[in-house]
Amino acid sequence: EPCPGVSKRISGFDMAPPASALLSGAAAVTGQIAGAAPALPGMF
Amino acid sequence: CSRLHTKPSVSPTLLLSNMYQRPDMITPGVDAHGQPIDPRTIQSHFEDFYEDLFEELTKYGQIESLNVCDNLADHMVGNVYVQFREEEHAANALRNLTGRFYAGRPIIVDFSPVTDFREATCR
């Protein structure tokens, strides 16, 4: 159980996409593709 | 809906499009590898996201309302609506969030016309 108020979790803000995603033209606004789901590092 | 909503040039509310991604976004209750996910894991995943958001957004001004669409359907999926007390706080947040990333995905941020979330429907 996490301690209330004490979060050692790293915020998802400013977590850049993996280099592979940048190469494959992920720049599109519609870039929320299901297949690219492991974009949640550190969550599990 | 399929309407193209007009984006106001200034508003106390921002829309962060498709920002929240549920861990079971492909199939309800199941992760991307086909493994079942404990509902508590899904809940804490959401709470972590909300906390990240709140901590970041509160830097730019006083938050009046923070709503996350935690749906699975395509429409508005993962949309975040944040209403600040002041329009200038929203404008400040917009400037600061534009061009940044969250969890490996670009943050798509615009002003939103929504100011009363109980009344927020297309018409």
Backbone of each chain as nested JSON, in Angstrom:
{
  "chains": [
    {"id": "A", "residues": [
      {"number": 1, "name": "GLU", "atoms": {"N": [0.843, -1.203, 0.0], "CA": [0.0, 0.0, 0.0], "C": [0.872, 1.245, 0.0]}},
      {"number": 2, "name": "PRO", "atoms": {"N": [0.574, 2.184, -0.865], "CA": [1.371, 3.412, -0.873], "C": [1.076, 4.273, 0.347]}},
      {"number": 3, "name": "CYS", "atoms": {"N": [2.091, 4.946, 0.817], "CA": [1.885, 5.847, 1.949], "C": [1.087, 7.052, 1.47]}},
      {"number": 4, "name": "PRO", "atoms": {"N": [0.054, 7.424, 2.2], "CA": [-0.71, 8.595, 1.765], "C": [0.14, 9.854, 1.819]}},
      {"number": 5, "name": "GLY", "atoms": {"N": [0.049, 10.625, 0.817], "CA": [0.744, 11.905, 0.798], "C": [2.202, 11.827, 0.387]}},
      {"number": 6, "name": "VAL", "atoms": {"N": [2.771, 10.635, 0.41], "CA": [4.18, 10.5, 0.046], "C": [4.263, 9.705, -1.254]}},
      {"number": 7, "name": "SER", "atoms": {"N": [4.383, 10.43, -2.343], "CA": [4.39, 9.765, -3.633], "C": [5.805, 9.761, -4.193]}},
      {"number": 8, "name": "LYS", "atoms": {"N": [6.331, 8.575, -4.387], "CA": [7.66, 8.471, -4.997], "C": [7.533, 8.156, -6.48]}},
      {"number": 9, "name": "ARG", "atoms": {"N": [6.319, 8.097, -6.931], "CA": [6.045, 7.818, -8.316], "C": [6.517, 8.99, -9.169]}},
      {"number": 10, "name": "ILE", "atoms": {"N": [7.022, 8.668, -10.337], "CA": [7.448, 9.735, -11.245], "C": [6.257, 10.143, -12.088]}},
      {"number": 11, "name": "SER", "atoms": {"N": [6.048, 11.429, -12.178], "CA": [4.936, 11.936, -12.979], "C": [5.119, 11.561, -14.443]}},
      {"number": 12, "name": "GLY", "atoms": {"N": [3.99, 11.347, -15.118], "CA": [4.031, 11.063, -16.554], "C": [4.321, 12.302, -17.399]}},
      {"number": 13, "name": "PHE", "atoms": {"N": [4.298, 13.473, -16.756], "CA": [4.567, 14.688, -17.513], "C": [6.024, 14.707, -17.984]}},
      {"number": 14, "name": "ASP", "atoms": {"N": [6.177, 15.166, -19.207], "CA": [7.499, 15.288, -19.848], "C": [8.174, 13.941, -20.045]}},
      {"number": 15, "name": "MET", "atoms": {"N": [7.367, 12.894, -20.089], "CA": [7.899, 11.59, -20.452], "C": [7.821, 11.508, -21.975]}},
      {"number": 16, "name": "ALA", "atoms": {"N": [8.968, 11.595, -22.608], "CA": [9.005, 11.66, -24.072], "C": [8.657, 10.306, -24.679]}},
      {"number": 17, "name": "PRO", "atoms": {"N": [8.18, 10.32, -25.903], "CA": [7.888, 9.038, -26.554], "C": [9.175, 8.273, -26.829]}},
      {"number": 18, "name": "PRO", "atoms": {"N": [9.083, 6.942, -26.951], "CA": [10.272, 6.171, -27.306], "C": [10.763, 6.56, -28.698]}},
      {"number": 19, "name": "ALA", "atoms": {"N": [12.058, 6.43, -28.919], "CA": [12.647, 6.86, -30.193], "C": [11.954, 6.198, -31.373]}},
      {"number": 20, "name": "SER", "atoms": {"N": [11.546, 4.959, -31.214], "CA": [10.899, 4.249, -32.311], "C": [9.599, 4.931, -32.723]}},
      {"number": 21, "name": "ALA", "atoms": {"N": [8.876, 5.431, -31.728], "CA": [7.606, 6.09, -32.014], "C": [7.837, 7.397, -32.765]}},
      {"number": 22, "name": "LEU", "atoms": {"N": [8.938, 8.065, -32.438], "CA": [9.244, 9.318, -33.124], "C": [9.544, 9.066, -34.6]}},
      {"number": 23, "name": "LEU", "atoms": {"N": [10.23, 7.964, -34.867], "CA": [10.607, 7.657, -36.243], "C": [9.401, 7.286, -37.092]}},
      {"number": 24, "name": "SER", "atoms": {"N": [8.4, 6.673, -36.456], "CA": [7.256, 6.198, -37.233], "C": [6.186, 7.263, -37.391]}},
      {"number": 25, "name": "GLY", "atoms": {"N": [6.579, 8.507, -37.285], "CA": [5.631, 9.581, -37.569], "C": [4.506, 9.689, -36.572]}},
      {"number": 26, "name": "ALA", "atoms": {"N": [4.821, 9.527, -35.313], "CA": [3.789, 9.61, -34.281], "C": [3.323, 11.043, -34.05]}},
      {"number": 27, "name": "ALA", "atoms": {"N": [3.823, 11.946, -34.853], "CA": [3.524, 13.356, -34.63], "C": [2.065, 13.699, -34.88]}},
      {"number": 28, "name": "ALA", "atoms": {"N": [1.388, 12.848, -35.632], "CA": [0.006, 13.152, -35.987], "C": [-0.837, 13.349, -34.738]}},
      {"number": 29, "name": "VAL", "atoms": {"N": [-1.777, 14.235, -34.852], "CA": [-2.667, 14.522, -33.729], "C": [-3.457, 13.279, -33.362]}},
      {"number": 30, "name": "THR", "atoms": {"N": [-3.679, 12.427, -34.335], "CA": [-4.457, 11.209, -34.11], "C": [-3.565, 10.091, -33.578]}},
      {"number": 31, "name": "GLY", "atoms": {"N": [-2.478, 10.43, -32.945], "CA": [-1.493, 9.423, -32.535], "C": [-1.881, 8.538, -31.375]}},
      {"number": 32, "name": "GLN", "atoms": {"N": [-3.141, 8.541, -30.962], "CA": [-3.514, 7.709, -29.832], "C": [-3.917, 6.316, -30.295]}},
      {"number": 33, "name": "ILE", "atoms": {"N": [-2.924, 5.613, -30.84], "CA": [-3.198, 4.309, -31.42], "C": [-3.128, 3.237, -30.336]}},
      {"number": 34, "name": "ALA", "atoms": {"N": [-4.084, 2.324, -30.387], "CA": [-4.178, 1.313, -29.358], "C": [-2.914, 0.47, -29.274]}},
      {"number": 35, "name": "GLY", "atoms": {"N": [-2.343, 0.129, -30.391], "CA": [-1.175, -0.75, -30.404], "C": [0.009, -0.179, -29.643]}},
      {"number": 36, "name": "ALA", "atoms": {"N": [0.053, 1.119, -29.545], "CA": [1.193, 1.764, -28.895], "C": [0.968, 1.893, -27.394]}},
      {"number": 37, "name": "ALA", "atoms": {"N": [0.223, 0.971, -26.833], "CA": [-0.216, 1.1, -25.446], "C": [0.874, 1.097, -24.375]}},
      {"number": 38, "name": "PRO", "atoms": {"N": [2.036, 0.44, -24.568], "CA": [2.982, 0.455, -23.447], "C": [3.544, 1.833, -23.146]}},
      {"number": 39, "name": "ALA", "atoms": {"N": [2.8, 2.85, -23.55], "CA": [3.196, 4.223, -23.255], "C": [2.896, 4.579, -21.802]}},
      {"number": 40, "name": "LEU", "atoms": {"N": [2.801, 3.596, -20.944], "CA": [2.502, 3.857, -19.541], "C": [3.597, 3.255, -18.682]}},
      {"number": 41, "name": "PRO", "atoms": {"N": [4.816, 3.707, -18.892], "CA": [5.917, 3.088, -18.151], "C": [5.808, 3.363, -16.657]}},
      {"number": 42, "name": "GLY", "atoms": {"N": [6.263, 2.433, -15.911], "CA": [6.318, 2.628, -14.467], "C": [4.989, 2.462, -13.774]}},
      {"number": 43, "name": "MET", "atoms": {"N": [3.979, 2.051, -14.491], "CA": [2.667, 1.948, -13.884], "C": [2.428, 0.561, -13.296]}},
      {"number": 44, "name": "PHE", "atoms": {"N": [3.102, -0.433, -13.804], "CA": [2.83, -1.793, -13.319], "C": [4.096, -2.463, -12.811]}}
    ]},
    {"id": "B", "residues": [
      {"number": 1, "name": "CYS", "atoms": {"N": [-20.587, 12.668, -30.828], "CA": [-21.183, 13.373, -31.951], "C": [-20.111, 13.714, -32.959]}},
      {"number": 2, "name": "SER", "atoms": {"N": [-20.543, 14.074, -34.155], "CA": [-19.575, 14.323, -35.217], "C": [-19.463, 15.808, -35.528]}},
      {"number": 3, "name": "ARG", "atoms": {"N": [-20.067, 16.625, -34.674], "CA": [-19.998, 18.059, -34.933], "C": [-18.594, 18.591, -34.72]}},
      {"number": 4, "name": "LEU", "atoms": {"N": [-18.282, 19.585, -35.495], "CA": [-16.994, 20.243, -35.326], "C": [-17.234, 21.438, -34.42]}},
      {"number": 5, "name": "HIS", "atoms": {"N": [-16.866, 21.276, -33.165], "CA": [-17.147, 22.344, -32.227], "C": [-16.167, 23.487, -32.405]}},
      {"number": 6, "name": "THR", "atoms": {"N": [-16.672, 24.681, -32.248], "CA": [-15.784, 25.838, -32.369], "C": [-14.967, 25.974, -31.085]}},
      {"number": 7, "name": "LYS", "atoms": {"N": [-13.725, 26.334, -31.272], "CA": [-12.858, 26.523, -30.115], "C": [-12.792, 28.005, -29.788]}},
      {"number": 8, "name": "PRO", "atoms": {"N": [-13.138, 28.369, -28.588], "CA": [-13.074, 29.787, -28.237], "C": [-11.626, 30.268, -28.205]}},
      {"number": 9, "name": "SER", "atoms": {"N": [-11.445, 31.55, -28.417], "CA": [-10.084, 32.084, -28.41], "C": [-9.589, 32.292, -26.994]}},
      {"number": 10, "name": "VAL", "atoms": {"N": [-10.522, 32.367, -26.066], "CA": [-10.134, 32.41, -24.659], "C": [-11.276, 31.844, -23.821]}},
      {"number": 11, "name": "SER", "atoms": {"N": [-10.915, 31.169, -22.734], "CA": [-11.909, 30.497, -21.905], "C": [-11.219, 30.105, -20.612]}},
      {"number": 12, "name": "PRO", "atoms": {"N": [-11.964, 29.972, -19.509], "CA": [-11.322, 29.466, -18.29], "C": [-11.09, 27.956, -18.345]}},
      {"number": 13, "name": "THR", "atoms": {"N": [-11.641, 27.305, -19.38], "CA": [-11.577, 25.843, -19.458], "C": [-10.658, 25.401, -20.589]}},
      {"number": 14, "name": "LEU", "atoms": {"N": [-9.843, 24.4, -20.279], "CA": [-8.989, 23.8, -21.301], "C": [-9.436, 22.361, -21.55]}},
      {"number": 15, "name": "LEU", "atoms": {"N": [-9.266, 21.931, -22.779], "CA": [-9.475, 20.535, -23.144], "C": [-8.125, 19.929, -23.495]}},
      {"number": 16, "name": "LEU", "atoms": {"N": [-7.786, 18.84, -22.802], "CA": [-6.59, 18.075, -23.128], "C": [-7.099, 16.803, -23.803]}},
      {"number": 17, "name": "SER", "atoms": {"N": [-6.952, 16.757, -25.114], "CA": [-7.613, 15.705, -25.9], "C": [-6.969, 14.337, -25.717]}},
      {"number": 18, "name": "ASN", "atoms": {"N": [-7.816, 13.363, -25.482], "CA": [-7.418, 11.935, -25.452], "C": [-6.218, 11.675, -24.548]}},
      {"number": 19, "name": "MET", "atoms": {"N": [-6.158, 12.358, -23.434], "CA": [-4.942, 12.275, -22.617], "C": [-4.9, 11.028, -21.739]}},
      {"number": 20, "name": "TYR", "atoms": {"N": [-6.06, 10.622, -21.209], "CA": [-6.049, 9.453, -20.327], "C": [-6.246, 8.177, -21.128]}},
      {"number": 21, "name": "GLN", "atoms": {"N": [-5.34, 7.236, -20.89], "CA": [-5.474, 5.926, -21.528], "C": [-5.639, 4.869, -20.454]}},
      {"number": 22, "name": "ARG", "atoms": {"N": [-6.795, 4.242, -20.461], "CA": [-7.027, 3.164, -19.496], "C": [-6.092, 2.001, -19.779]}},
      {"number": 23, "name": "PRO", "atoms": {"N": [-5.668, 1.299, -18.719], "CA": [-4.815, 0.128, -18.957], "C": [-5.556, -0.98, -19.705]}},
      {"number": 24, "name": "ASP", "atoms": {"N": [-6.887, -0.946, -19.628], "CA": [-7.683, -1.971, -20.338], "C": [-8.423, -1.342, -21.512]}},
      {"number": 25, "name": "MET", "atoms": {"N": [-7.738, -0.459, -22.209], "CA": [-8.397, 0.294, -23.274], "C": [-8.795, -0.561, -24.476]}},
      {"number": 26, "name": "ILE", "atoms": {"N": [-8.153, -1.684, -24.667], "CA": [-8.459, -2.501, -25.848], "C": [-9.663, -3.398, -25.564]}},
      {"number": 27, "name": "THR", "atoms": {"N": [-9.602, -4.097, -24.439], "CA": [-10.718, -4.948, -24.014], "C": [-10.974, -4.655, -22.54]}},
      {"number": 28, "name": "PRO", "atoms": {"N": [-12.228, -4.383, -22.169], "CA": [-12.495, -4.056, -20.757], "C": [-12.013, -5.143, -19.795]}},
      {"number": 29, "name": "GLY", "atoms": {"N": [-11.276, -4.729, -18.777], "CA": [-10.822, -5.662, -17.747], "C": [-9.611, -6.5, -18.124]}},
      {"number": 30, "name": "VAL", "atoms": {"N": [-9.083, -6.276, -19.314], "CA": [-7.981, -7.109, -19.81], "C": [-6.874, -6.198, -20.33]}},
      {"number": 31, "name": "ASP", "atoms": {"N": [-5.622, -6.567, -20.051], "CA": [-4.53, -5.71, -20.519], "C": [-4.14, -6.033, -21.964]}},
      {"number": 32, "name": "ALA", "atoms": {"N": [-3.125, -5.306, -22.465], "CA": [-2.739, -5.443, -23.868], "C": [-2.198, -6.836, -24.195]}},
      {"number": 33, "name": "HIS", "atoms": {"N": [-1.811, -7.593, -23.15], "CA": [-1.293, -8.942, -23.376], "C": [-2.353, -10.005, -23.108]}},
      {"number": 34, "name": "GLY", "atoms": {"N": [-3.581, -9.568, -22.94], "CA": [-4.668, -10.523, -22.717], "C": [-4.807, -10.996, -21.284]}},
      {"number": 35, "name": "GLN", "atoms": {"N": [-4.049, -10.397, -20.374], "CA": [-4.122, -10.788, -18.964], "C": [-5.179, -9.948, -18.244]}},
      {"number": 36, "name": "PRO", "atoms": {"N": [-5.982, -10.599, -17.403], "CA": [-6.976, -9.814, -16.654], "C": [-6.302, -8.822, -15.702]}},
      {"number": 37, "name": "ILE", "atoms": {"N": [-6.906, -7.668, -15.545], "CA": [-6.367, -6.641, -14.638], "C": [-7.303, -6.507, -13.447]}},
      {"number": 38, "name": "ASP", "atoms": {"N": [-6.721, -6.491, -12.278], "CA": [-7.484, -6.271, -11.049], "C": [-8.137, -4.887, -11.105]}},
      {"number": 39, "name": "PRO", "atoms": {"N": [-9.434, -4.801, -10.813], "CA": [-10.098, -3.484, -10.837], "C": [-9.406, -2.454, -9.955]}},
      {"number": 40, "name": "ARG", "atoms": {"N": [-8.768, -2.915, -8.869], "CA": [-8.057, -1.976, -7.985], "C": [-6.853, -1.384, -8.713]}},
      {"number": 41, "name": "THR", "atoms": {"N": [-6.235, -2.194, -9.569], "CA": [-5.098, -1.702, -10.353], "C": [-5.567, -0.618, -11.317]}},
      {"number": 42, "name": "ILE", "atoms": {"N": [-6.71, -0.859, -11.923], "CA": [-7.269, 0.128, -12.85], "C": [-7.593, 1.425, -12.103]}},
      {"number": 43, "name": "GLN", "atoms": {"N": [-8.164, 1.26, -10.921], "CA": [-8.515, 2.44, -10.115], "C": [-7.268, 3.226, -9.714]}},
      {"number": 44, "name": "SER", "atoms": {"N": [-6.238, 2.519, -9.256], "CA": [-5.045, 3.248, -8.803], "C": [-4.306, 3.861, -9.993]}},
      {"number": 45, "name": "HIS", "atoms": {"N": [-4.404, 3.223, -11.139], "CA": [-3.825, 3.799, -12.359], "C": [-4.494, 5.143, -12.667]}},
      {"number": 46, "name": "PHE", "atoms": {"N": [-5.815, 5.148, -12.538], "CA": [-6.565, 6.382, -12.769], "C": [-6.196, 7.444, -11.741]}},
      {"number": 47, "name": "GLU", "atoms": {"N": [-6.087, 7.028, -10.491], "CA": [-5.778, 7.99, -9.432], "C": [-4.38, 8.586, -9.597]}},
      {"number": 48, "name": "ASP", "atoms": {"N": [-3.436, 7.766, -10.045], "CA": [-2.09, 8.276, -10.322], "C": [-2.136, 9.339, -11.419]}},
      {"number": 49, "name": "PHE", "atoms": {"N": [-2.923, 9.038, -12.438], "CA": [-3.064, 9.997, -13.538], "C": [-3.657, 11.312, -13.034]}},
      {"number": 50, "name": "TYR", "atoms": {"N": [-4.711, 11.183, -12.246], "CA": [-5.396, 12.376, -11.725], "C": [-4.444, 13.203, -10.862]}},
      {"number": 51, "name": "GLU", "atoms": {"N": [-3.65, 12.51, -10.068], "CA": [-2.689, 13.191, -9.195], "C": [-1.633, 13.925, -10.019]}},
      {"number": 52, "name": "ASP", "atoms": {"N": [-1.102, 13.249, -11.037], "CA": [-0.13, 13.888, -11.93], "C": [-0.711, 15.165, -12.514]}},
      {"number": 53, "name": "LEU", "atoms": {"N": [-1.936, 15.04, -12.988], "CA": [-2.611, 16.172, -13.615], "C": [-2.785, 17.317, -12.645]}},
      {"number": 54, "name": "PHE", "atoms": {"N": [-3.341, 16.985, -11.486], "CA": [-3.639, 18.022, -10.509], "C": [-2.368, 18.754, -10.103]}},
      {"number": 55, "name": "GLU", "atoms": {"N": [-1.313, 17.983, -9.842], "CA": [-0.057, 18.598, -9.408], "C": [0.514, 19.514, -10.479]}},
      {"number": 56, "name": "GLU", "atoms": {"N": [0.381, 19.113, -11.733], "CA": [0.921, 19.939, -12.813], "C": [0.054, 21.181, -13.036]}},
      {"number": 57, "name": "LEU", "atoms": {"N": [-1.26, 20.975, -13.088], "CA": [-2.16, 22.071, -13.448], "C": [-2.238, 23.142, -12.367]}},
      {"number": 58, "name": "THR", "atoms": {"N": [-2.069, 22.718, -11.136], "CA": [-2.195, 23.644, -10.02], "C": [-1.039, 24.663, -10.008]}},
      {"number": 59, "name": "LYS", "atoms": {"N": [0.024, 24.373, -10.769], "CA": [1.131, 25.33, -10.904], "C": [0.692, 26.596, -11.639]}},
      {"number": 60, "name": "TYR", "atoms": {"N": [-0.367, 26.464, -12.434], "CA": [-0.724, 27.563, -13.338], "C": [-1.886, 28.401, -12.836]}},
      {"number": 61, "name": "GLY", "atoms": {"N": [-2.516, 27.944, -11.783], "CA": [-3.621, 28.726, -11.247], "C": [-4.542, 27.854, -10.429]}},
      {"number": 62, "name": "GLN", "atoms": {"N": [-5.549, 28.495, -9.885], "CA": [-6.497, 27.789, -9.036], "C": [-7.485, 27.014, -9.888]}},
      {"number": 63, "name": "ILE", "atoms": {"N": [-7.599, 25.731, -9.597], "CA": [-8.465, 24.864, -10.386], "C": [-9.871, 24.877, -9.801]}},
      {"number": 64, "name": "GLU", "atoms": {"N": [-10.833, 25.14, -10.674], "CA": [-12.235, 25.133, -10.272], "C": [-12.811, 23.724, -10.419]}},
      {"number": 65, "name": "SER", "atoms": {"N": [-12.401, 23.047, -11.474], "CA": [-12.987, 21.756, -11.794], "C": [-12.016, 20.963, -12.665]}},
      {"number": 66, "name": "LEU", "atoms": {"N": [-11.906, 19.672, -12.389], "CA": [-11.001, 18.822, -13.178], "C": [-11.722, 17.524, -13.488]}},
      {"number": 67, "name": "ASN", "atoms": {"N": [-12.068, 17.353, -14.749], "CA": [-12.854, 16.197, -15.17], "C": [-12.073, 15.355, -16.168]}},
      {"number": 68, "name": "VAL", "atoms": {"N": [-12.081, 14.059, -15.934], "CA": [-11.406, 13.13, -16.842], "C": [-12.448, 12.168, -17.401]}},
      {"number": 69, "name": "CYS", "atoms": {"N": [-12.485, 12.035, -18.721], "CA": [-13.366, 11.048, -19.347], "C": [-12.668, 9.691, -19.299]}},
      {"number": 70, "name": "ASP", "atoms": {"N": [-13.222, 8.815, -18.483], "CA": [-12.621, 7.501, -18.246], "C": [-13.425, 6.45, -19.02]}},
      {"number": 71, "name": "ASN", "atoms": {"N": [-13.716, 6.757, -20.264], "CA": [-14.58, 5.869, -21.037], "C": [-13.758, 4.943, -21.928]}},
      {"number": 72, "name": "LEU", "atoms": {"N": [-14.454, 3.983, -22.497], "CA": [-13.789, 3.051, -23.405], "C": [-14.182, 3.286, -24.85]}},
      {"number": 73, "name": "ALA", "atoms": {"N": [-15.335, 3.896, -25.065], "CA": [-15.763, 4.163, -26.434], "C": [-14.857, 5.222, -27.056]}},
      {"number": 74, "name": "ASP", "atoms": {"N": [-14.941, 5.347, -28.356], "CA": [-14.05, 6.27, -29.056], "C": [-14.348, 7.727, -28.732]}},
      {"number": 75, "name": "HIS", "atoms": {"N": [-15.632, 8.026, -28.557], "CA": [-16.018, 9.424, -28.453], "C": [-15.431, 10.08, -27.206]}},
      {"number": 76, "name": "MET", "atoms": {"N": [-14.684, 11.133, -27.406], "CA": [-14.093, 11.906, -26.319], "C": [-13.156, 11.073, -25.435]}},
      {"number": 77, "name": "VAL", "atoms": {"N": [-12.702, 9.969, -25.938], "CA": [-11.987, 9.044, -25.059], "C": [-10.777, 9.71, -24.396]}},
      {"number": 78, "name": "GLY", "atoms": {"N": [-10.731, 9.575, -23.096], "CA": [-9.603, 10.1, -22.332], "C": [-9.509, 11.611, -22.29]}},
      {"number": 79, "name": "ASN", "atoms": {"N": [-10.551, 12.29, -22.717], "CA": [-10.493, 13.762, -22.688], "C": [-10.443, 14.28, -21.247]}},
      {"number": 80, "name": "VAL", "atoms": {"N": [-9.636, 15.298, -21.065], "CA": [-9.529, 15.949, -19.756], "C": [-10.016, 17.387, -19.91]}},
      {"number": 81, "name": "TYR", "atoms": {"N": [-10.92, 17.781, -19.029], "CA": [-11.418, 19.157, -19.02], "C": [-11.004, 19.79, -17.699]}},
      {"number": 82, "name": "VAL", "atoms": {"N": [-10.239, 20.85, -17.798], "CA": [-9.839, 21.555, -16.581], "C": [-10.327, 22.988, -16.647]}},
      {"number": 83, "name": "GLN", "atoms": {"N": [-11.098, 23.341, -15.635], "CA": [-11.614, 24.707, -15.559], "C": [-10.862, 25.438, -14.457]}},
      {"number": 84, "name": "PHE", "atoms": {"N": [-10.252, 26.544, -14.833], "CA": [-9.559, 27.388, -13.862], "C": [-10.508, 28.487, -13.372]}},
      {"number": 85, "name": "ARG", "atoms": {"N": [-10.127, 29.08, -12.251], "CA": [-10.93, 30.185, -11.731], "C": [-10.889, 31.378, -12.683]}},
      {"number": 86, "name": "GLU", "atoms": {"N": [-9.712, 31.57, -13.293], "CA": [-9.51, 32.755, -14.133], "C": [-9.09, 32.343, -15.538]}},
      {"number": 87, "name": "GLU", "atoms": {"N": [-9.569, 33.077, -16.51], "CA": [-9.195, 32.812, -17.9], "C": [-7.683, 32.913, -18.096]}},
      {"number": 88, "name": "GLU", "atoms": {"N": [-7.07, 33.865, -17.402], "CA": [-5.627, 34.033, -17.609], "C": [-4.824, 32.85, -17.059]}},
      {"number": 89, "name": "HIS", "atoms": {"N": [-5.384, 32.17, -16.057], "CA": [-4.716, 30.965, -15.559], "C": [-4.784, 29.857, -16.603]}},
      {"number": 90, "name": "ALA", "atoms": {"N": [-5.932, 29.76, -17.25], "CA": [-6.081, 28.775, -18.323], "C": [-5.12, 29.092, -19.464]}},
      {"number": 91, "name": "ALA", "atoms": {"N": [-5.019, 30.364, -19.79], "CA": [-4.116, 30.781, -20.863], "C": [-2.666, 30.469, -20.499]}},
      {"number": 92, "name": "ASN", "atoms": {"N": [-2.333, 30.672, -19.232], "CA": [-0.99, 30.365, -18.742], "C": [-0.71, 28.864, -18.851]}},
      {"number": 93, "name": "ALA", "atoms": {"N": [-1.691, 28.053, -18.457], "CA": [-1.542, 26.594, -18.547], "C": [-1.402, 26.169, -20.007]}},
      {"number": 94, "name": "LEU", "atoms": {"N": [-2.204, 26.76, -20.87], "CA": [-2.14, 26.431, -22.294], "C": [-0.738, 26.681, -22.85]}},
      {"number": 95, "name": "ARG", "atoms": {"N": [-0.205, 27.853, -22.52], "CA": [1.15, 28.193, -22.986], "C": [2.174, 27.195, -22.466]}},
      {"number": 96, "name": "ASN", "atoms": {"N": [2.015, 26.814, -21.205], "CA": [3.02, 25.952, -20.583], "C": [2.914, 24.491, -20.98]}},
      {"number": 97, "name": "LEU", "atoms": {"N": [1.728, 24.062, -21.387], "CA": [1.541, 22.649, -21.711], "C": [1.746, 22.343, -23.192]}},
      {"number": 98, "name": "THR", "atoms": {"N": [1.599, 23.347, -24.007], "CA": [1.708, 23.143, -25.453], "C": [3.099, 22.622, -25.815]}},
      {"number": 99, "name": "GLY", "atoms": {"N": [3.1, 21.571, -26.612], "CA": [4.369, 21.019, -27.093], "C": [5.035, 20.042, -26.146]}},
      {"number": 100, "name": "ARG", "atoms": {"N": [4.396, 19.771, -25.008], "CA": [4.999, 18.828, -24.059], "C": [4.406, 17.436, -24.232]}},
      {"number": 101, "name": "PHE", "atoms": {"N": [4.957, 16.492, -23.461], "CA": [4.509, 15.105, -23.541], "C": [3.951, 14.645, -22.213]}},
      {"number": 102, "name": "TYR", "atoms": {"N": [3.044, 13.691, -22.29], "CA": [2.626, 12.971, -21.089], "C": [2.674, 11.481, -21.396]}},
      {"number": 103, "name": "ALA", "atoms": {"N": [3.42, 10.748, -20.581], "CA": [3.547, 9.296, -20.725], "C": [3.817, 8.894, -22.177]}},
      {"number": 104, "name": "GLY", "atoms": {"N": [4.731, 9.613, -22.797], "CA": [5.163, 9.236, -24.134], "C": [4.266, 9.715, -25.261]}},
      {"number": 105, "name": "ARG", "atoms": {"N": [3.252, 10.502, -24.94], "CA": [2.36, 10.981, -25.993], "C": [2.265, 12.5, -25.926]}},
      {"number": 106, "name": "PRO", "atoms": {"N": [2.124, 13.132, -27.103], "CA": [2.027, 14.588, -27.092], "C": [0.764, 15.065, -26.392]}},
      {"number": 107, "name": "ILE", "atoms": {"N": [0.877, 16.166, -25.687], "CA": [-0.281, 16.777, -25.032], "C": [-0.965, 17.672, -26.066]}},
      {"number": 108, "name": "ILE", "atoms": {"N": [-2.247, 17.416, -26.269], "CA": [-3.007, 18.212, -27.236], "C": [-3.956, 19.09, -26.436]}},
      {"number": 109, "name": "VAL", "atoms": {"N": [-3.668, 20.369, -26.419], "CA": [-4.401, 21.269, -25.514], "C": [-4.997, 22.449, -26.274]}},
      {"number": 110, "name": "ASP", "atoms": {"N": [-6.24, 22.746, -25.948], "CA": [-6.968, 23.866, -26.544], "C": [-7.922, 24.436, -25.512]}},
      {"number": 111, "name": "PHE", "atoms": {"N": [-8.375, 25.647, -25.764], "CA": [-9.475, 26.164, -24.96], "C": [-10.733, 25.373, -25.278]}},
      {"number": 112, "name": "SER", "atoms": {"N": [-11.596, 25.247, -24.28], "CA": [-12.873, 24.556, -24.46], "C": [-14.006, 25.5, -24.063]}},
      {"number": 113, "name": "PRO", "atoms": {"N": [-15.132, 25.426, -24.767], "CA": [-16.25, 26.31, -24.406], "C": [-16.996, 25.87, -23.149]}},
      {"number": 114, "name": "VAL", "atoms": {"N": [-16.685, 24.693, -22.623], "CA": [-17.45, 24.172, -21.492], "C": [-17.141, 24.957, -20.222]}},
      {"number": 115, "name": "THR", "atoms": {"N": [-18.182, 25.459, -19.594], "CA": [-17.99, 26.108, -18.294], "C": [-18.898, 25.526, -17.228]}},
      {"number": 116, "name": "ASP", "atoms": {"N": [-19.946, 24.84, -17.642], "CA": [-20.838, 24.188, -16.683], "C": [-20.924, 22.715, -17.057]}},
      {"number": 117, "name": "PHE", "atoms": {"N": [-20.262, 21.865, -16.271], "CA": [-20.134, 20.459, -16.658], "C": [-21.441, 19.688, -16.515]}},
      {"number": 118, "name": "ARG", "atoms": {"N": [-22.348, 20.169, -15.685], "CA": [-23.648, 19.496, -15.585], "C": [-24.473, 19.712, -16.841]}},
      {"number": 119, "name": "GLU", "atoms": {"N": [-24.19, 20.806, -17.506], "CA": [-24.97, 21.162, -18.696], "C": [-24.21, 20.852, -19.979]}},
      {"number": 120, "name": "ALA", "atoms": {"N": [-23.082, 20.151, -19.856], "CA": [-22.214, 19.986, -21.015], "C": [-22.698, 18.872, -21.936]}},
      {"number": 121, "name": "THR", "atoms": {"N": [-23.52, 19.246, -22.883], "CA": [-23.911, 18.297, -23.928], "C": [-23.874, 19.036, -25.261]}},
      {"number": 122, "name": "CYS", "atoms": {"N": [-23.784, 18.271, -26.32], "CA": [-23.829, 18.874, -27.645], "C": [-25.231, 19.397, -27.912]}},
      {"number": 123, "name": "ARG", "atoms": {"N": [-25.298, 20.52, -28.55], "CA": [-26.624, 20.99, -28.97], "C": [-26.459, 21.915, -30.155]}}
    ]}
  ]
}
